[in-house]
Amino acid sequence: MGSLRNTILAGCQVLPVLLSAQMGTAAGTSLRIAPGTTLHIDTPLVWTTAAGSQTINDGLVLFGTGAGLAEAPGAPFIGTGTERTTVVLDTPPITVDPAGLGLGITTSYAPGTTTVERGHSTTVDASEGSSIARWYRVQSAANGPAQLTLRYDPTELNGLDEADLWIYREHPLTSVWTPFASIVAPPVLSATVDSMGHFTAFDADLHVGLNSPDPAVDRPLLWPNPAGPQAQLHIPSGRMVHRIELIGIDGRVHRQWNGAWPGDSVPTLDLTGLAAGTYHIRLDGTGSIPLVIR
């Protein structure tokens, strides 16, 4: 099947696709997978999108074993739906990109059964900053640190500057987006992350408390962030803090400050001598405030 032309797949269907070698969306054509439709690609083939084509996925596309996706620049899948695949990684993978969805995974351990899901919506964080129009959710049987390469299409930048993009992971308990110092080689970002999860890309300067504390916000705030040789921490009103810890993505305490800081105080944190990267601030053994050291 060389191409699907002006096709609409509609309404609460489960559609198996049993083809061979290749299928695709040809230049000048449009394909739409309607809401409620699940499209199974159950045979080894590559779905290609040609330049000048449009593929709108408002449903769910499931890529089976050996099936994959190859999108031309400027012609990625769009829409409110997702693409998903499940693979078994029983040896440590080296930049394995399941189904060609654009997320390369490298680990020093065998992740086992791994599911990668991709979507095309933007995310708005608590500071009202917006992400690119692409996200990934990764679940694996063995969850641990990984090196990720996240590929995006220039049409998904959502007004962000490519040179300033970093990979972020949503913290599963607090909905805080944790930044990971990233290498940018457009259209690919790469970073070492502490665990699998929900990933997207924001501007590198999107953090809690970038410039100064807001007294109306009753939570700890850090600034500047990213930080240089020092950072300042605003202790929220009504709280007394006795221990401040700087935690690396390796889980180790890299620096600790002890004292007695009442609410609305602003202790200065000495960061000299610390390696550049992503850390977290923990107060009295609780909480997780991302801090990036440059």
Residue pairs with C-beta under 8 A, 6 or more apart in sequence:
1 19
1 22
1 23
2 22
2 23
2 24
2 26
3 23
3 24
3 25
3 26
3 29
4 23
4 24
4 25
4 29
4 31
5 26
5 29
5 31
6 29
6 30
6 31
7 31
7 32
8 32
8 34
9 15
9 32
9 33
9 34
9 37
9 39
9 59
10 34
10 37
11 34
11 35
11 36
11 37
12 36
12 37
13 36
13 37
13 38
14 37
14 38
14 40
15 37
15 38
15 39
15 40
16 40
16 42
17 23
17 39
17 40
17 41
17 42
17 43
18 42
18 43
19 41
19 43
19 45
20 43
20 44
20 45
21 45
21 46
22 45
22 46
22 47
22 48
23 41
23 45
23 46
23 47
23 48
24 47
24 48
24 49
24 50
24 53
25 31
25 47
25 48
25 49
25 50
25 53
25 54
25 55
25 75
26 50
26 53
27 50
27 51
27 52
27 53
28 52
28 53
29 53
29 54
30 53
30 54
30 55
30 56
31 53
31 54
31 55
31 56
32 55
32 56
32 57
32 58
32 79
33 39
33 56
33 57
33 58
33 59
33 60
33 61
33 79
33 81
34 58
34 59
35 58
35 59
35 80
35 81
36 59
37 58
37 59
37 60
38 59
38 60
38 61
38 62
39 59
39 60
39 61
39 62
40 62
40 64
41 47
41 61
41 62
41 63
41 64
41 67
42 64
42 67
43 64
43 66
43 67
44 65
44 66
44 67
45 66
45 67
45 68
46 67
46 68
46 69
46 70
46 100
47 67
47 68
47 69
47 70
48 70
48 71
48 72
49 55
49 69
49 70
49 71
49 72
49 75
49 76
49 77
50 72
50 75
51 72
51 73
51 74
51 75
52 74
52 75
53 72
53 75
54 75
54 78
55 75
55 76
55 77
55 78
55 79
56 77
56 78
56 79
57 77
57 78
57 79
57 80
57 81
57 82
57 83
57 120
58 79
58 80
58 81
59 81
60 81
60 82
60 83
60 84
61 77
61 81
61 82
61 83
61 84
62 83
62 84
62 85
63 69
63 83
63 84
63 85
63 98
63 99
63 101
64 85
65 87
67 85
67 99
68 99
68 100
69 77
69 83
69 99
69 100
69 101
70 100
71 77
71 153
73 153
73 154
73 187
74 153
74 154
74 155
75 153
76 120
76 134
76 153
76 155
76 156
77 83
77 120
78 120
78 133
79 120
80 120
80 121
81 119
81 120
82 117
82 118
82 119
83 99
83 101
83 117
83 118
84 115
84 116
84 117
84 118
85 98
85 99
85 101
85 115
85 116
86 98
86 113
86 114
86 115
86 116
87 96
87 98
87 99
87 113
87 114
87 116
88 112
88 113
88 114
89 96
89 105
89 107
89 110
89 111
89 112
89 113
89 114
89 140
90 110
90 112
91 110
92 106
92 107
92 108
92 109
92 110
93 105
93 106
93 107
93 111
94 106
95 104
95 105
95 106
95 149
96 104
96 105
96 106
97 103
97 104
97 105
97 149
97 151
98 105
98 114
98 116
99 116
101 116
101 118
101 136
102 118
102 134
102 136
102 150
102 151
102 152
103 116
103 118
103 136
103 138
103 148
103 149
103 150
103 151
103 199
104 148
104 149
104 150
104 151
104 190
105 111
105 114
105 138
105 146
105 147
105 148
106 146
106 147
106 148
107 144
107 145
107 146
107 147
108 145
109 142
109 144
110 142
111 140
111 141
111 142
111 143
111 144
111 146
111 196
112 140
112 141
112 142
113 140
113 141
114 138
114 139
114 140
114 141
115 138
115 139
115 140
116 136
116 137
116 138
117 136
117 137
117 138
118 134
118 135
118 136
119 134
119 135
119 136
119 137
120 133
120 134
120 135
120 156
121 133
121 135
122 130
122 131
122 132
122 133
122 158
123 130
123 131
123 135
123 177
123 200
123 202
124 130
124 131
125 131
125 177
125 202
125 206
126 175
126 176
126 208
127 206
127 207
127 208
127 210
129 202
129 203
129 206
130 158
130 159
130 160
130 202
131 158
131 160
131 168
131 200
131 201
131 202
132 152
132 156
132 157
132 158
132 160
132 165
132 200
132 201
132 202
133 155
133 156
133 157
133 158
134 150
134 152
134 153
134 156
134 200
134 201
135 198
135 199
135 200
136 150
136 198
136 199
136 200
137 197
137 198
137 199
138 196
138 197
138 199
139 196
140 196
143 195
143 196
144 195
144 196
145 192
145 193
145 194
145 195
145 249
145 250
146 192
146 193
146 195
146 196
147 190
147 191
147 192
147 193
148 167
148 190
148 191
148 192
148 193
148 199
149 188
149 189
149 190
150 167
150 188
150 189
150 190
150 191
150 199
150 201
151 187
151 188
152 187
152 188
152 189
152 201
153 187
154 162
154 186
154 187
160 201
160 202
160 203
161 203
162 184
162 186
162 187
163 184
164 203
164 204
164 205
165 182
165 184
165 189
165 201
165 202
165 203
165 204
166 179
166 180
166 181
166 182
166 189
166 191
166 201
166 202
166 203
166 204
167 179
167 180
167 182
167 189
167 190
167 191
167 193
167 199
167 200
167 201
168 177
168 178
168 179
168 180
168 199
168 200
168 201
168 202
168 206
169 177
169 178
169 180
169 193
169 194
169 195
169 197
169 198
169 199
170 176
170 177
170 178
170 197
170 198
170 199
171 177
171 178
171 288
172 197
172 198
174 288
176 208
176 288
176 289
176 290
177 200
177 202
177 206
177 290
178 278
178 280
178 288
178 290
179 202
179 204
179 206
179 207
179 278
179 290
179 292
180 191
180 192
180 193
180 249
180 278
181 191
181 276
181 277
181 278
181 292
182 189
182 190
182 191
182 201
182 204
183 189
183 190
183 191
189 201
192 249
193 199
193 249
194 249
194 250
194 251
204 226
204 292
205 226
207 222
207 225
207 226
207 290
207 291
207 292
208 219
208 221
208 222
208 225
208 289
208 290
209 221
209 222
209 223
209 225
209 234
210 223
210 224
210 225
211 223
211 224
212 223
213 221
213 223
213 232
213 234
213 266
214 221
215 237
215 264
217 236
218 236
218 237
218 238
219 236
220 233
220 234
220 235
220 236
220 281
220 283
220 287
220 289
221 233
221 234
222 231
222 232
222 233
222 234
222 281
222 289
222 291
223 231
223 232
223 234
224 231
225 231
225 290
225 291
225 292
226 292
226 293
226 294
227 269
227 271
227 291
227 292
227 293
227 294
228 271
228 293
228 294
229 270
229 271
229 272
230 268
230 269
230 270
230 271
230 272
231 268
231 269
231 271
231 291
232 266
232 267
232 268
232 269
233 244
233 266
233 267
233 268
233 269
233 281
234 264
234 266
235 241
235 261
235 262
235 263
235 264
235 265
235 266
235 267
235 283
236 263
236 264
237 263
237 264
238 263
239 262
239 263
240 260
240 261
240 262
240 263
241 259
241 260
241 261
241 283
241 284
242 258
242 259
242 260
242 261
242 284
243 256
243 257
243 258
243 283
243 284
243 285
244 256
244 257
244 258
244 259
244 261
244 267
244 269
244 281
244 282
244 283
245 253
245 255
245 256
245 257
245 281
245 282
245 283
245 285
246 253
246 254
246 255
246 256
246 269
246 271
246 274
246 279
246 280
246 281
246 291
247 253
247 254
247 279
247 280
247 281
247 282
248 254
248 277
248 279
249 277
249 278
249 279
254 274
254 279
255 269
255 270
255 271
255 274
257 267
257 269
259 267
261 267
269 281
271 293
274 293
275 293
276 293
276 294
277 292
277 293
278 290
278 291
278 292
279 290
279 291
279 292
279 293
280 288
280 289
280 290
280 291
281 287
281 288
281 289
281 290
281 291
282 288
282 289
283 289
